[in-house]
Amino acid sequence: MLIQTSKANFLIEKNLGKSDCVKIKADSKEELQRFFGSSNVQFSIEQQFPFQVLACKQEFANALILMVKEIEYSDFGQETYVNS
């Protein structure tokens, strides 16, 4: 799964070693530390996502809640939904 914020891009992958954890890769070490401060940030071999953390699914869910709370809805246009 890809998640894009205004400050970073995140790639979420299944952790093959532990099924109750996910691997989160990002292009910003600072944003990884901000959302997953208790996790140890490591280097990734992928150029597009050079930093990574392992996080339990609950910690990942908490980070997603923070990301949603930071959405600036005023940046969205005034488009309306039309049910056809």
Summary of the structure (lengths in Angstrom):
residues: 84
radius of gyration: 14.9
end to end distance: 29.5
largest distance: 48.4
contacts: 189
relative contact order: 0.19
helix: 27%
strand: 27%
